[in-house]
């Protein structure tokens, strides 16, 4: 009969943070962030602004696309040793278009408990405010920068569900032009800086949005909502 002490596993918490307005955070999220042993953040400089606002003093380390391969194994070892760790992104829910997927996958493989808290995300408010159909939608996220980009756009042309894209201000002009060429004059809505001071919603079609992108420079985080293919329905 073995007298060895059973391995104690910690818990991984996936904690959403505000996408703009710092008030858009749950009481539970704040409690978890104060109680865990460690917070792993996509950009510690950005996260410190939020954490300092709520006087959260928990130890903070970086976890981003450039160090995720080494860092995720360090975090797993800490979790195996019983530590409680929270993952946060710059804004919104971790695991959506950020490196958090890899640590979640590794935690599952190591049978480490995971708790995902509900909270802010840009795609749902943008979809709802767009006025386009919400009963069926497809979240695409960021299009590939180069390899596979045109193939994906062409493939999505026949998708009947409302399509949701994330895009940067530097590439939105290119994306709108490519979608217009491939898909034609579909209804589209550009939602910018959700919940922030300069929140903006521009409704029209891909041609209208494309023409606007040729005459002005967009700033901030952008969600693009595009009508699905109506010719098939």
C-alpha positions in Angstrom: 0.0 0.0 0.0 1.5 3.3 -1.1 1.8 6.2 1.4 2.5 8.8 -1.3 0.5 12.0 -1.3 -1.9 12.2 -4.2 -1.0 14.8 -6.8 -2.9 18.0 -6.1 -4.2 19.8 -9.2 -5.0 23.5 -9.3 -7.5 25.1 -11.5 -7.3 27.2 -14.7 -9.7 30.2 -14.8 -10.6 31.8 -18.1 -11.6 35.4 -17.2 -13.1 37.9 -19.6 -12.0 41.5 -19.2 -13.7 44.7 -20.5 -13.4 45.4 -24.2 -13.6 49.2 -23.6 -15.6 50.5 -20.7 -13.9 49.4 -17.5 -17.3 49.0 -15.8 -18.2 46.1 -18.1 -16.8 43.4 -15.8 -18.6 41.0 -13.5 -18.3 40.9 -9.7 -17.3 37.2 -10.0 -14.4 38.0 -12.4 -13.0 40.6 -10.0 -13.2 38.1 -7.1 -11.4 35.4 -9.0 -8.7 37.7 -10.2 -8.0 38.7 -6.5 -8.1 35.1 -5.3 -5.9 33.3 -7.8 -2.1 32.8 -7.3 -1.2 34.1 -10.7 -2.6 36.0 -13.7 -1.3 35.3 -17.1 -2.0 38.2 -19.5 -1.6 38.8 -23.2 0.0 42.2 -22.7 0.9 43.0 -19.1 1.0 46.8 -19.8 -2.6 46.8 -21.0 -3.8 44.5 -18.2 -2.1 46.6 -15.5 -4.4 49.5 -16.3 -7.5 47.4 -15.7 -6.1 45.6 -12.6 -4.8 48.8 -11.0 -8.3 50.4 -11.5 -9.8 47.6 -9.3 -6.8 47.5 -7.0 -6.0 43.9 -7.9 -2.5 43.1 -6.7 -2.2 39.5 -7.9 1.2 38.5 -9.5 1.1 39.2 -13.2 3.1 37.5 -16.0 2.9 37.6 -19.8 1.3 34.9 -22.0 1.2 35.8 -25.7 1.8 34.4 -29.1 5.6 34.9 -28.9 6.1 33.0 -25.7 3.1 30.6 -25.5 5.1 27.5 -26.4 7.4 27.7 -23.4 5.0 29.6 -21.1 2.1 27.2 -21.4 4.3 24.3 -20.0 5.4 26.5 -17.1 1.8 27.3 -16.3 0.8 23.6 -16.5 3.5 22.7 -14.0 2.2 25.3 -11.6 -1.3 24.0 -12.0 -0.2 20.5 -11.3 1.4 21.8 -8.1 -2.0 23.1 -7.0 -1.8 26.7 -8.0 -4.9 28.7 -9.2 -4.2 30.6 -12.4 -6.3 33.1 -14.3 -5.9 33.7 -18.1 -6.9 37.2 -19.4 -6.5 38.8 -22.8 -6.1 42.5 -23.6 -9.9 42.7 -23.9 -12.8 40.3 -24.1 -12.9 36.6 -23.5 -9.6 34.7 -23.8 -9.6 31.9 -26.3 -11.2 33.9 -29.1 -8.6 34.9 -31.7 -5.7 34.8 -29.1 -3.2 32.3 -27.8 -5.3 31.1 -24.9 -6.5 28.1 -26.9 -3.2 26.3 -26.5 -3.2 26.5 -22.7 -6.8 25.3 -22.5 -6.0 22.4 -24.8 -3.0 21.4 -22.7 -4.9 21.7 -19.5 -7.6 19.4 -20.8 -4.9 16.8 -21.8 -3.5 17.0 -18.3 -6.9 16.6 -16.6 -6.6 20.0 -15.0 -10.0 21.6 -14.0 -11.0 24.6 -16.1 -13.6 27.2 -15.2 -14.7 29.7 -17.9 -16.4 32.8 -16.7 -19.0 34.5 -18.9 -18.4 38.1 -19.8 -17.5 40.7 -22.4 -16.8 39.8 -26.1 -17.0 42.1 -29.1 -18.7 39.8 -31.6 -22.1 39.5 -29.9 -22.8 43.2 -29.3 -21.6 43.9 -32.8 -23.9 41.3 -34.3 -27.0 42.5 -32.3 -26.5 46.1 -33.1 -25.9 45.4 -36.8 -29.6 44.6 -37.4 -28.6 41.7 -39.6 -30.2 38.2 -38.9 -28.9 36.7 -35.7 -30.7 33.3 -35.7 -27.8 31.7 -37.6 -24.3 33.3 -37.7 -20.7 32.2 -38.4 -17.8 33.7 -36.5 -14.8 33.9 -38.9 -12.5 36.1 -36.8 -9.4 37.4 -38.5 -8.9 36.4 -42.1 -5.4 34.9 -42.9 -3.0 37.6 -44.0 -1.7 35.8 -47.0 -1.8 32.0 -47.4 -5.3 30.7 -47.8 -6.9 34.1 -47.7 -8.5 34.2 -51.2 -9.6 30.6 -50.9 -11.4 31.2 -47.6 -13.1 34.3 -49.0 -14.3 32.4 -52.0 -15.4 29.5 -49.9 -17.4 31.8 -47.6 -19.3 33.2 -50.6 -21.9 30.5 -50.4 -22.4 30.7 -46.6 -26.0 31.6 -45.8 -25.5 32.6 -42.2 -24.5 36.1 -41.1 -20.7 36.4 -41.1 -18.7 38.0 -38.4 -15.1 39.2 -38.9 -12.5 40.8 -36.7 -10.2 43.2 -38.5 -7.5 45.7 -37.8 -7.6 49.3 -39.0 -4.6 48.7 -41.2 -6.3 45.9 -43.2 -10.0 46.8 -43.2 -9.7 48.6 -46.5 -8.1 45.6 -48.2 -10.7 43.2 -46.6 -13.7 45.3 -47.7 -12.3 45.6 -51.3 -11.7 41.8 -51.5 -15.1 40.9 -50.1 -16.8 43.4 -52.5 -15.0 41.9 -55.5 -15.9 38.3 -54.5 -19.4 38.7 -52.9 -20.9 41.8 -54.6 -23.2 44.4 -53.0 -24.2 42.6 -49.8 -25.5 44.3 -46.7 -22.7 45.0 -44.3 -22.1 46.8 -41.0 -18.9 48.0 -39.6 -18.8 48.4 -35.8 -15.8 50.2 -34.3 -14.6 50.8 -30.7 -17.5 49.0 -29.0 -18.3 50.4 -25.5 -15.7 53.1 -25.9 -16.0 56.9 -26.1 -15.9 56.9 -29.9 -18.0 53.9 -30.6 -19.3 54.0 -34.2 -21.7 51.9 -36.3 -21.8 52.3 -40.1 -24.6 50.4 -41.9 -24.9 49.9 -45.6 -23.4 47.4 -48.0 -19.9 46.3 -49.0 -19.7 48.9 -51.7 -20.7 51.7 -49.4 -18.3 50.6 -46.7 -15.5 50.2 -49.3 -16.0 53.7 -50.6 -15.8 55.1 -47.0 -12.6 53.2 -46.4 -11.1 54.9 -49.4 -11.8 58.4 -48.0 -11.0 58.0 -44.3 -8.7 56.2 -41.9 -10.4 53.9 -39.4 -8.9 53.6 -35.9 -9.5 51.2 -33.1 -10.9 47.7 -32.9 -13.2 46.7 -35.8 -15.9 44.1 -36.1 -17.4 43.6 -39.6 -20.8 42.0 -40.0 -21.8 40.8 -43.5 -25.1 39.4 -44.7 -25.0 35.7 -45.7 -25.7 34.5 -49.2 -29.4 35.2 -50.0 -29.4 33.8 -53.5 -29.3 30.2 -52.2 -32.2 30.6 -49.8 
